[in-house]
Structure formats: structure tokens, C-alpha cells
Amino acid sequence: MMRMLLLTLLVCANVATALLIVRDRHEHRQAFIDLTRLEKTRDELNIEFGRLQLEQATWAESGRINQVATAKLGMLYPRTEDVVVLRR
């Protein structure tokens, strides 16, 4: 009787262990899928960030700024006689 109880207990422990292994492998696969998705998103964001940096550099070029200041704002370089130098 004791042997039968021990055998039943060992079979139940073996089945429980197998089920836990299946659950853990499933969770590992899900985590790997999430990791892959997040890495793809990261790569896409890095590409977009590079594009935005390039666009910012283009808009911030001094020639572009001078063109906008002259055309849209009517700004001009001051004449030499209009420049005042202050010294201490």
C-alpha cells in the first residue's frame, strides 16, 4: 500500500513538473516574441531619429537661416556706421 502511494505521488510530481516545463517554455517563447517586436520598434525609431537629426541640421544651416531672415522677416546686416562697439 505504501509503495502504491509513493508511486502515485511520484507520478503526480512528474506530471506536475512536465506541465511546469511546458508553461515555462511557452512563457519563454512569448517573451522572445515580445523582445523581437520591441527590437524592431527600436530599430524603426532609431531610423526615424536619424532622419529627424538630418532634417534639423538642414533647417539649421546658416544659409537657410539667412534666407528666411531676409525673405520673411525683412532683416538685413547692419551697415558699418550702425555698429557700435562697447569697451570697458
Beta strands, then each sheet from edge to edge (+ up, - down):
end
